[in-house]
Amino acid sequence: MSDAAKPAASPLERRAMRRITWRLIPFLMLLYFVAFLDRINVGFAALTMNKEIGLTPQMFGLGSGIFFIGYFVFEVPSTVILHKVGARFWIGRVMITWGLVSVATAFTRGPLSFYVLRFLLGLAEAGFFPGTILYLSYWFPANFRSTVTAMFMVAAPLAGTIGSPVSGALMQMNGLLGLHGWQWLFLVEGAPALVLGIITFSFLADRPADAKWLTEDEREWLTRTIEQEQAAIADPHSHSIWRGLADWKVLTLALAYFGTSAGLYTIGFWAPLIVKGLGFPMVEIGLLVAIPNLVAVVGMVLWSRNSDRTGERYGHAAVACLVAAVGMALAARAGGSAAVAIAGLSLTALGVSAAKPPLWCLPTMYFGGTAAAASIGLINSLGTLGGFAGPYMIGASNGSSGNFSRGLYLVGGTLVVSAVTIVAMRFFVVGRGGEPNSSSERLTDHG
């Protein structure tokens, strides 16, 4: 794949991309911010919830990760349904149902109800993330996608940066109106999804042709550009749902994505408990856990811009995975040093966050239409099982003694596997002439 820079955009292209970016990306970021916060706030709730409802570290690791089993079950169908019925209705439906389940988590009473509600939360949220990735492909030509994907996905580390101190403060509301602090956490942070779900029904447009806020020439240019990209996917079977599900590239990308998910949710679910083990009080835990996420925000955007500038995807994703693996090893060797532990967690957060945008640019290079929906859904559903495996490995590997080293090394190993998988895929796809075709590559990487 060539590393040549993309040519300068026309005034029409710049105007349309600026208008679409400002209209869609801040709102989609807000939705993902709320979604991700509702996934990971269980890590802060665990600081007192585990003892109060009788969860061991192993039970907590299982319950935290079981979210992804529900997610896995409905991910592909949900993404395909979004492609068929439109993002406006389906994303709104997803948000309302996950908001209801998140609020209901405040009333969990023991391990069984904790497992059930975490499973239902994953089931409710299935399709949101891959559906949004697919939705972005309707609105942004391929040479913009790594950057706009990073802008959307930066909401995940932002949820950790902003949400960690907020979650720590909400935990201080213990006893107010007879509720525990962790119950207030789920109630307050779950409610925004309900409101935003209703707003989504009227705010989003399904396709550029439906966007009355675009001028006619902007709609025509964007529709024509996206159609040309779809036509450049030469294999007619690449639009088939079964081709999208069965292709080896989909399974390879899922394996690569597995390690990034294991790393991301290890940070999300276990960082508060890791920092607590270093002897810090509740409020300071929230501030310290925010540091790795802040590092991830900055690095993710800069790394993705460089990926778009050079038109290179595989190397950017692989190097970022290796950075995350080094971070896991550093955190595992921290001992009692808070500085080393935070540095290791920061490198991990940076690496896993920076790997994802260039990685998500690859599926739409090979698939279009329903196949794109199915392939993105399958990659995310299989890969996100790493979000089950990573937290569970931490909980099962000496988590009860407060020694997380073995689990951190194991998660770091999955990130090394991800890096090797991405490099191997580049060799087989690019090195052996397996790119979709020269036209598609030109559209994907150089505009």
PAVEXVO-865915 format. One record per residue (C-alpha): x, y, z; residue number from 1; residue in one letter. Coordinates in pm, whole numbers, plus 50000, padded with zeros to 5 digits. Layout:
+-------+-------+-------+-----+------+
|  east | north |    up | seq | type |
+-------+-------+-------+-----+------+
|     X |     Y |     Z | NUM |    a |
...
+-------+-------+-------+-----+------+
END
This chain:
+-------+-------+-------+-----+------+
|  east | north |    up | seq | type |
+-------+-------+-------+-----+------+
| 50000 | 50000 | 50000 |   1 |    m |
| 50141 | 50334 | 49901 |   2 |    s |
| 50218 | 50590 | 50165 |   3 |    d |
| 50167 | 50890 | 49937 |   4 |    a |
| 49974 | 51179 | 50087 |   5 |    a |
| 49620 | 51240 | 49966 |   6 |    k |
| 49565 | 51529 | 49720 |   7 |    p |
| 49419 | 51860 | 49831 |   8 |    a |
| 49041 | 51861 | 49871 |   9 |    a |
| 48817 | 52079 | 49655 |  10 |    s |
| 48627 | 52372 | 49815 |  11 |    p |
| 48303 | 52172 | 49783 |  12 |    l |
| 48457 | 51871 | 49954 |  13 |    e |
| 48601 | 52080 | 50238 |  14 |    r |
| 48269 | 52258 | 50289 |  15 |    r |
| 48065 | 51938 | 50291 |  16 |    a |
| 48303 | 51752 | 50523 |  17 |    m |
| 48316 | 52044 | 50763 |  18 |    r |
| 47936 | 52069 | 50776 |  19 |    r |
| 47885 | 51693 | 50821 |  20 |    i |
| 48159 | 51666 | 51082 |  21 |    t |
| 48016 | 51944 | 51298 |  22 |    w |
| 47662 | 51811 | 51260 |  23 |    r |
| 47724 | 51441 | 51333 |  24 |    l |
| 48047 | 51382 | 51521 |  25 |    i |
| 47982 | 51581 | 51844 |  26 |    p |
| 47641 | 51414 | 51882 |  27 |    f |
| 47773 | 51065 | 51809 |  28 |    l |
| 48061 | 51128 | 52051 |  29 |    m |
| 47808 | 51220 | 52318 |  30 |    l |
| 47615 | 50898 | 52257 |  31 |    l |
| 47932 | 50687 | 52278 |  32 |    y |
| 48049 | 50877 | 52586 |  33 |    f |
| 47728 | 50781 | 52767 |  34 |    v |
| 47741 | 50425 | 52634 |  35 |    a |
| 48100 | 50366 | 52737 |  36 |    f |
| 48048 | 50524 | 53078 |  37 |    l |
| 47755 | 50288 | 53136 |  38 |    d |
| 47981 | 49995 | 53049 |  39 |    r |
| 48276 | 50081 | 53273 |  40 |    i |
| 48120 | 50261 | 53571 |  41 |    n |
| 48085 | 49918 | 53728 |  42 |    v |
| 48459 | 49945 | 53802 |  43 |    g |
| 48394 | 50234 | 54041 |  44 |    f |
| 48076 | 50079 | 54178 |  45 |    a |
| 48286 | 49774 | 54270 |  46 |    a |
| 48482 | 49976 | 54527 |  47 |    l |
| 48192 | 49930 | 54770 |  48 |    t |
| 47927 | 49730 | 54581 |  49 |    m |
| 48125 | 49405 | 54575 |  50 |    n |
| 48133 | 49377 | 54954 |  51 |    k |
| 47773 | 49490 | 54999 |  52 |    e |
| 47619 | 49237 | 54757 |  53 |    i |
| 47869 | 48956 | 54815 |  54 |    g |
| 48087 | 48956 | 54501 |  55 |    l |
| 48433 | 48798 | 54510 |  56 |    t |
| 48698 | 48928 | 54264 |  57 |    p |
| 48631 | 48623 | 54045 |  58 |    q |
| 48255 | 48692 | 54050 |  59 |    m |
| 48313 | 49057 | 53966 |  60 |    f |
| 48545 | 48969 | 53678 |  61 |    g |
| 48288 | 48724 | 53542 |  62 |    l |
| 47998 | 48967 | 53582 |  63 |    g |
| 48190 | 49256 | 53428 |  64 |    s |
| 48282 | 49047 | 53128 |  65 |    g |
| 47945 | 48874 | 53084 |  66 |    i |
| 47825 | 49202 | 52932 |  67 |    f |
| 48009 | 49094 | 52617 |  68 |    f |
| 47829 | 48761 | 52596 |  69 |    i |
| 47498 | 48943 | 52556 |  70 |    g |
| 47670 | 49183 | 52320 |  71 |    y |
| 47799 | 48890 | 52113 |  72 |    f |
| 47459 | 48722 | 52084 |  73 |    v |
| 47282 | 49015 | 51918 |  74 |    f |
| 47566 | 49211 | 51756 |  75 |    e |
| 47545 | 49095 | 51394 |  76 |    v |
| 47160 | 49091 | 51374 |  77 |    p |
| 47144 | 49436 | 51533 |  78 |    s |
| 47396 | 49585 | 51289 |  79 |    t |
| 47219 | 49435 | 50987 |  80 |    v |
| 46884 | 49564 | 51118 |  81 |    i |
| 47035 | 49913 | 51147 |  82 |    l |
| 47148 | 49892 | 50784 |  83 |    h |
| 46796 | 49790 | 50681 |  84 |    k |
| 46574 | 50020 | 50892 |  85 |    v |
| 46807 | 50317 | 50936 |  86 |    g |
| 47031 | 50450 | 51213 |  87 |    a |
| 46789 | 50716 | 51334 |  88 |    r |
| 46533 | 50468 | 51464 |  89 |    f |
| 46766 | 50184 | 51560 |  90 |    w |
| 47028 | 50383 | 51750 |  91 |    i |
| 46749 | 50561 | 51937 |  92 |    g |
| 46595 | 50225 | 52031 |  93 |    r |
| 46931 | 50090 | 52144 |  94 |    v |
| 46996 | 50388 | 52370 |  95 |    m |
| 46658 | 50377 | 52541 |  96 |    i |
| 46682 | 50005 | 52620 |  97 |    t |
| 47040 | 50025 | 52749 |  98 |    w |
| 46946 | 50328 | 52962 |  99 |    g |
| 46664 | 50130 | 53123 | 100 |    l |
| 46892 | 49836 | 53202 | 101 |    v |
| 47171 | 50060 | 53332 | 102 |    s |
| 46932 | 50233 | 53572 | 103 |    v |
| 46795 | 49895 | 53681 | 104 |    a |
| 47149 | 49786 | 53778 | 105 |    t |
| 47118 | 50017 | 54079 | 106 |    a |
| 46879 | 49763 | 54230 | 107 |    f |
| 47092 | 49450 | 54192 | 108 |    t |
| 47085 | 49237 | 54507 | 109 |    r |
| 47347 | 48966 | 54459 | 110 |    g |
| 47568 | 48776 | 54215 | 111 |    p |
| 47282 | 48627 | 54011 | 112 |    l |
| 47100 | 48955 | 53950 | 113 |    s |
| 47437 | 49120 | 53876 | 114 |    f |
| 47512 | 48860 | 53608 | 115 |    y |
| 47163 | 48887 | 53454 | 116 |    v |
| 47165 | 49267 | 53436 | 117 |    l |
| 47516 | 49279 | 53288 | 118 |    r |
| 47409 | 49026 | 53024 | 119 |    f |
| 47096 | 49229 | 52945 | 120 |    l |
| 47302 | 49549 | 52922 | 121 |    l |
| 47519 | 49387 | 52655 | 122 |    g |
| 47211 | 49258 | 52473 | 123 |    l |
| 47052 | 49604 | 52480 | 124 |    a |
| 47361 | 49786 | 52357 | 125 |    e |
| 47452 | 49536 | 52082 | 126 |    a |
| 47478 | 49703 | 51746 | 127 |    g |
| 47546 | 50055 | 51869 | 128 |    f |
| 47922 | 50067 | 51812 | 129 |    f |
| 47949 | 49866 | 51487 | 130 |    p |
| 47630 | 50032 | 51363 | 131 |    g |
| 47787 | 50373 | 51417 | 132 |    t |
| 48107 | 50266 | 51239 | 133 |    i |
| 47888 | 50156 | 50947 | 134 |    l |
| 47690 | 50480 | 50967 | 135 |    y |
| 48010 | 50684 | 50935 | 136 |    l |
| 48087 | 50499 | 50610 | 137 |    s |
| 47761 | 50641 | 50467 | 138 |    y |
| 47875 | 50997 | 50534 | 139 |    w |
| 48254 | 51011 | 50504 | 140 |    f |
| 48471 | 50905 | 50208 | 141 |    p |
| 48736 | 50651 | 50303 | 142 |    a |
| 49027 | 50894 | 50314 | 143 |    n |
| 48857 | 51076 | 50603 | 144 |    f |
| 48748 | 50774 | 50802 | 145 |    r |
| 49040 | 50708 | 51034 | 146 |    s |
| 49030 | 51065 | 51162 | 147 |    t |
| 48652 | 51084 | 51205 | 148 |    v |
| 48647 | 50734 | 51357 | 149 |    t |
| 48907 | 50852 | 51608 | 150 |    a |
| 48701 | 51164 | 51680 | 151 |    m |
| 48401 | 50941 | 51751 | 152 |    f |
| 48597 | 50683 | 51948 | 153 |    m |
| 48782 | 50940 | 52156 | 154 |    v |
| 48459 | 50947 | 52357 | 155 |    a |
| 48570 | 50618 | 52520 | 156 |    a |
| 48885 | 50753 | 52688 | 157 |    p |
| 48700 | 51081 | 52750 | 158 |    l |
| 48442 | 50880 | 52942 | 159 |    a |
| 48729 | 50759 | 53158 | 160 |    g |
| 48888 | 51104 | 53184 | 161 |    t |
| 48572 | 51293 | 53278 | 162 |    i |
| 48368 | 51004 | 53412 | 163 |    g |
| 48628 | 50881 | 53661 | 164 |    s |
| 48625 | 51192 | 53884 | 165 |    p |
| 48246 | 51218 | 53843 | 166 |    v |
| 48202 | 50853 | 53938 | 167 |    s |
| 48430 | 50901 | 54237 | 168 |    g |
| 48218 | 51200 | 54348 | 169 |    a |
| 47890 | 51010 | 54303 | 170 |    l |
| 48025 | 50734 | 54525 | 171 |    m |
| 48040 | 50996 | 54803 | 172 |    q |
| 47657 | 51023 | 54798 | 173 |    m |
| 47637 | 50712 | 55012 | 174 |    n |
| 47330 | 50721 | 55237 | 175 |    g |
| 47144 | 50999 | 55053 | 176 |    l |
| 46773 | 50908 | 55041 | 177 |    l |
| 46864 | 50569 | 55181 | 178 |    g |
| 47065 | 50464 | 54874 | 179 |    l |
| 47426 | 50347 | 54855 | 180 |    h |
| 47679 | 50552 | 54659 | 181 |    g |
| 47708 | 50282 | 54392 | 182 |    w |
| 47330 | 50292 | 54341 | 183 |    q |
| 47341 | 50667 | 54281 | 184 |    w |
| 47622 | 50600 | 54033 | 185 |    l |
| 47405 | 50374 | 53816 | 186 |    f |
| 47096 | 50597 | 53846 | 187 |    l |
| 47266 | 50925 | 53757 | 188 |    v |
| 47489 | 50789 | 53481 | 189 |    e |
| 47219 | 50568 | 53325 | 190 |    g |
| 46948 | 50835 | 53290 | 191 |    a |
| 47113 | 51042 | 53007 | 192 |    p |
| 47083 | 50747 | 52766 | 193 |    a |
| 46704 | 50762 | 52796 | 194 |    l |
| 46692 | 51134 | 52710 | 195 |    v |
| 46945 | 51109 | 52426 | 196 |    l |
| 46762 | 50810 | 52278 | 197 |    g |
| 46449 | 51020 | 52235 | 198 |    i |
| 46650 | 51308 | 52082 | 199 |    i |
| 46814 | 51068 | 51835 | 200 |    t |
| 46479 | 50994 | 51668 | 201 |    f |
| 46460 | 51352 | 51537 | 202 |    s |
| 46827 | 51456 | 51518 | 203 |    f |
| 46993 | 51194 | 51296 | 204 |    l |
| 46938 | 51155 | 50922 | 205 |    a |
| 46967 | 50800 | 50788 | 206 |    d |
| 47153 | 50885 | 50465 | 207 |    r |
| 47300 | 51194 | 50294 | 208 |    p |
| 46997 | 51207 | 50061 | 209 |    a |
| 46779 | 51266 | 50371 | 210 |    d |
| 46993 | 51549 | 50510 | 211 |    a |
| 46802 | 51872 | 50457 | 212 |    k |
| 47083 | 52055 | 50636 | 213 |    w |
| 47316 | 51985 | 50339 | 214 |    l |
| 47297 | 52194 | 50023 | 215 |    t |
| 47196 | 52021 | 49701 | 216 |    e |
| 47547 | 52025 | 49554 | 217 |    d |
| 47689 | 51883 | 49881 | 218 |    e |
| 47435 | 51598 | 49881 | 219 |    r |
| 47505 | 51518 | 49517 | 220 |    e |
| 47883 | 51522 | 49561 | 221 |    w |
| 47876 | 51301 | 49871 | 222 |    l |
| 47624 | 51053 | 49728 | 223 |    t |
| 47827 | 51021 | 49408 | 224 |    r |
| 48156 | 50977 | 49596 | 225 |    t |
| 48022 | 50706 | 49827 | 226 |    i |
| 47860 | 50524 | 49532 | 227 |    e |
| 48194 | 50529 | 49346 | 228 |    q |
| 48369 | 50377 | 49647 | 229 |    e |
| 48109 | 50102 | 49667 | 230 |    q |
| 48142 | 50034 | 49294 | 231 |    a |
| 48520 | 50012 | 49331 | 232 |    a |
| 48476 | 49700 | 49546 | 233 |    i |
| 48508 | 49482 | 49241 | 234 |    a |
| 48385 | 49145 | 49369 | 235 |    d |
| 48002 | 49148 | 49345 | 236 |    p |
| 47986 | 48890 | 49625 | 237 |    h |
| 48151 | 49142 | 49857 | 238 |    s |
| 47805 | 49292 | 49910 | 239 |    h |
| 47655 | 48960 | 50024 | 240 |    s |
| 47579 | 48909 | 50393 | 241 |    i |
| 47715 | 48552 | 50379 | 242 |    w |
| 48036 | 48667 | 50215 | 243 |    r |
| 48077 | 48924 | 50490 | 244 |    g |
| 48033 | 48657 | 50758 | 245 |    l |
| 48249 | 48384 | 50605 | 246 |    a |
| 48549 | 48575 | 50464 | 247 |    d |
| 48884 | 48493 | 50627 | 248 |    w |
| 48972 | 48863 | 50652 | 249 |    k |
| 48676 | 48916 | 50884 | 250 |    v |
| 48791 | 48641 | 51121 | 251 |    l |
| 49149 | 48771 | 51110 | 252 |    t |
| 49039 | 49125 | 51195 | 253 |    l |
| 48825 | 48985 | 51478 | 254 |    a |
| 49133 | 48813 | 51623 | 255 |    l |
| 49329 | 49138 | 51596 | 256 |    a |
| 49047 | 49330 | 51762 | 257 |    y |
| 49027 | 49075 | 52046 | 258 |    f |
| 49350 | 49193 | 52207 | 259 |    g |
| 49260 | 49562 | 52185 | 260 |    t |
| 48928 | 49491 | 52358 | 261 |    s |
| 49098 | 49286 | 52629 | 262 |    a |
| 49333 | 49576 | 52698 | 263 |    g |
| 49067 | 49847 | 52683 | 264 |    l |
| 48829 | 49682 | 52927 | 265 |    y |
| 49104 | 49571 | 53162 | 266 |    t |
| 49170 | 49944 | 53205 | 267 |    i |
| 48800 | 50026 | 53222 | 268 |    g |
| 48696 | 49763 | 53476 | 269 |    f |
| 49007 | 49705 | 53686 | 270 |    w |
| 49205 | 50033 | 53692 | 271 |    a |
| 49006 | 50172 | 53990 | 272 |    p |
| 49073 | 49856 | 54192 | 273 |    l |
| 49440 | 49847 | 54087 | 274 |    i |
| 49485 | 50209 | 54199 | 275 |    v |
| 49290 | 50145 | 54520 | 276 |    k |
| 49538 | 49864 | 54599 | 277 |    g |
| 49813 | 50127 | 54600 | 278 |    l |
| 49649 | 50289 | 54903 | 279 |    g |
| 49471 | 50592 | 54759 | 280 |    f |
| 49136 | 50728 | 54889 | 281 |    p |
| 48820 | 50741 | 54675 | 282 |    m |
| 48850 | 51095 | 54533 | 283 |    v |
| 49217 | 51052 | 54440 | 284 |    e |
| 49138 | 50720 | 54270 | 285 |    i |
| 48903 | 50905 | 54033 | 286 |    g |
| 49168 | 51163 | 53946 | 287 |    l |
| 49447 | 50909 | 53896 | 288 |    l |
| 49236 | 50679 | 53677 | 289 |    v |
| 49160 | 50982 | 53458 | 290 |    a |
| 49529 | 51021 | 53364 | 291 |    i |
| 49561 | 50715 | 53132 | 292 |    p |
| 49240 | 50813 | 52955 | 293 |    n |
| 49360 | 51170 | 52899 | 294 |    l |
| 49682 | 51037 | 52745 | 295 |    v |
| 49471 | 50811 | 52521 | 296 |    a |
| 49256 | 51102 | 52399 | 297 |    v |
| 49552 | 51301 | 52270 | 298 |    v |
| 49747 | 51009 | 52126 | 299 |    g |
| 49446 | 50853 | 51954 | 300 |    m |
| 49362 | 51166 | 51753 | 301 |    v |
| 49723 | 51240 | 51651 | 302 |    l |
| 49792 | 50878 | 51553 | 303 |    w |
| 49476 | 50856 | 51342 | 304 |    s |
| 49548 | 51181 | 51162 | 305 |    r |
| 49888 | 51044 | 51068 | 306 |    n |
| 49722 | 50726 | 50941 | 307 |    s |
| 49494 | 50931 | 50714 | 308 |    d |
| 49781 | 51156 | 50605 | 309 |    r |
| 50000 | 50866 | 50497 | 310 |    t |
| 49721 | 50634 | 50385 | 311 |    g |
| 49872 | 50351 | 50595 | 312 |    e |
| 49651 | 50137 | 50822 | 313 |    r |
| 49816 | 49804 | 50911 | 314 |    y |
| 50140 | 49938 | 51057 | 315 |    g |
| 49963 | 50204 | 51261 | 316 |    h |
| 49736 | 49943 | 51419 | 317 |    a |
| 50018 | 49692 | 51485 | 318 |    a |
| 50261 | 49939 | 51643 | 319 |    v |
| 49987 | 50073 | 51870 | 320 |    a |
| 49912 | 49718 | 51992 | 321 |    c |
| 50278 | 49667 | 52080 | 322 |    l |
| 50283 | 49995 | 52273 | 323 |    v |
| 49982 | 49872 | 52471 | 324 |    a |
| 50154 | 49539 | 52542 | 325 |    a |
| 50461 | 49722 | 52678 | 326 |    v |
| 50227 | 49924 | 52899 | 327 |    g |
| 50071 | 49608 | 53041 | 328 |    m |
| 50414 | 49466 | 53121 | 329 |    a |
| 50517 | 49792 | 53288 | 330 |    l |
| 50201 | 49797 | 53502 | 331 |    a |
| 50260 | 49433 | 53597 | 332 |    a |
| 50611 | 49516 | 53722 | 333 |    r |
| 50507 | 49830 | 53909 | 334 |    a |
| 50511 | 49668 | 54251 | 335 |    g |
| 50398 | 49938 | 54492 | 336 |    g |
| 50502 | 50231 | 54273 | 337 |    s |
| 50203 | 50446 | 54180 | 338 |    a |
| 50405 | 50637 | 53918 | 339 |    a |
| 50510 | 50319 | 53736 | 340 |    v |
| 50159 | 50175 | 53755 | 341 |    a |
| 49998 | 50490 | 53612 | 342 |    i |
| 50266 | 50510 | 53340 | 343 |    a |
| 50197 | 50149 | 53242 | 344 |    g |
| 49820 | 50198 | 53240 | 345 |    l |
| 49868 | 50517 | 53035 | 346 |    s |
| 50073 | 50338 | 52769 | 347 |    l |
| 49811 | 50063 | 52754 | 348 |    t |
| 49524 | 50310 | 52719 | 349 |    a |
| 49717 | 50500 | 52451 | 350 |    l |
| 49799 | 50186 | 52252 | 351 |    g |
| 49459 | 50018 | 52254 | 352 |    v |
| 49280 | 50345 | 52173 | 353 |    s |
| 49519 | 50441 | 51891 | 354 |    a |
| 49499 | 50093 | 51731 | 355 |    a |
| 49124 | 50094 | 51682 | 356 |    k |
| 49057 | 50373 | 51424 | 357 |    p |
| 49302 | 50246 | 51158 | 358 |    p |
| 49187 | 49891 | 51228 | 359 |    l |
| 48823 | 49990 | 51167 | 360 |    w |
| 48914 | 50145 | 50830 | 361 |    c |
| 48992 | 49798 | 50690 | 362 |    l |
| 48649 | 49623 | 50670 | 363 |    p |
| 48494 | 49880 | 50434 | 364 |    t |
| 48795 | 49838 | 50202 | 365 |    m |
| 48671 | 49487 | 50124 | 366 |    y |
| 48294 | 49487 | 50173 | 367 |    f |
| 47996 | 49702 | 50085 | 368 |    g |
| 47624 | 49713 | 50156 | 369 |    g |
| 47482 | 49437 | 50375 | 370 |    t |
| 47818 | 49256 | 50376 | 371 |    a |
| 47980 | 49561 | 50534 | 372 |    a |
| 47712 | 49564 | 50804 | 373 |    a |
| 47753 | 49191 | 50871 | 374 |    a |
| 48134 | 49196 | 50865 | 375 |    s |
| 48163 | 49498 | 51097 | 376 |    i |
| 47910 | 49340 | 51332 | 377 |    g |
| 48092 | 49005 | 51336 | 378 |    l |
| 48437 | 49161 | 51384 | 379 |    i |
| 48308 | 49363 | 51676 | 380 |    n |
| 48109 | 49080 | 51833 | 381 |    s |
| 48396 | 48829 | 51816 | 382 |    l |
| 48669 | 49081 | 51891 | 383 |    g |
| 48483 | 49238 | 52180 | 384 |    t |
| 48480 | 48899 | 52353 | 385 |    l |
| 48826 | 49017 | 52455 | 386 |    g |
| 48632 | 49247 | 52685 | 387 |    g |
| 48511 | 48934 | 52860 | 388 |    f |
| 48845 | 48753 | 52854 | 389 |    a |
| 49064 | 49041 | 52974 | 390 |    g |
| 48870 | 49135 | 53289 | 391 |    p |
| 48810 | 48767 | 53369 | 392 |    y |
| 49182 | 48685 | 53340 | 393 |    m |
| 49261 | 48964 | 53586 | 394 |    i |
| 48998 | 48844 | 53834 | 395 |    g |
| 49100 | 48479 | 53806 | 396 |    a |
| 49475 | 48544 | 53832 | 397 |    s |
| 49544 | 48631 | 54194 | 398 |    n |
| 49295 | 48920 | 54196 | 399 |    g |
| 49177 | 48812 | 54541 | 400 |    s |
| 49523 | 48876 | 54684 | 401 |    s |
| 49553 | 49218 | 54518 | 402 |    g |
| 49836 | 49095 | 54293 | 403 |    n |
| 49732 | 49167 | 53935 | 404 |    f |
| 50068 | 49096 | 53768 | 405 |    s |
| 49989 | 48756 | 53619 | 406 |    r |
| 49662 | 48877 | 53467 | 407 |    g |
| 49826 | 49190 | 53325 | 408 |    l |
| 50094 | 48979 | 53156 | 409 |    y |
| 49824 | 48755 | 53006 | 410 |    l |
| 49633 | 49052 | 52866 | 411 |    v |
| 49960 | 49194 | 52732 | 412 |    g |
| 50013 | 48865 | 52552 | 413 |    g |
| 49680 | 48901 | 52370 | 414 |    t |
| 49797 | 49242 | 52246 | 415 |    l |
| 50117 | 49090 | 52107 | 416 |    v |
| 49903 | 48832 | 51925 | 417 |    v |
| 49695 | 49118 | 51782 | 418 |    s |
| 50007 | 49294 | 51651 | 419 |    a |
| 50142 | 48977 | 51489 | 420 |    v |
| 49800 | 48905 | 51334 | 421 |    t |
| 49780 | 49252 | 51178 | 422 |    i |
| 50132 | 49227 | 51032 | 423 |    v |
| 50057 | 48879 | 50893 | 424 |    a |
| 49735 | 49007 | 50737 | 425 |    m |
| 49921 | 49290 | 50568 | 426 |    r |
| 50167 | 49039 | 50422 | 427 |    f |
| 49896 | 48813 | 50280 | 428 |    f |
| 49660 | 49087 | 50159 | 429 |    v |
| 49900 | 49354 | 50038 | 430 |    v |
| 50217 | 49156 | 49976 | 431 |    g |
| 50035 | 48904 | 49757 | 432 |    r |
| 49828 | 49157 | 49568 | 433 |    g |
| 49509 | 49089 | 49760 | 434 |    g |
| 49385 | 49446 | 49788 | 435 |    e |
| 49029 | 49487 | 49656 | 436 |    p |
| 49162 | 49657 | 49344 | 437 |    n |
| 49372 | 49956 | 49257 | 438 |    s |
| 49068 | 50182 | 49231 | 439 |    s |
| 48945 | 50083 | 49573 | 440 |    s |
| 49286 | 50130 | 49727 | 441 |    e |
| 49315 | 50475 | 49574 | 442 |    r |
| 48977 | 50574 | 49716 | 443 |    l |
| 49047 | 50422 | 50053 | 444 |    t |
| 49388 | 50565 | 50113 | 445 |    d |
| 49437 | 50872 | 49900 | 446 |    h |
| 49093 | 51017 | 49830 | 447 |    g |
+-------+-------+-------+-----+------+
END
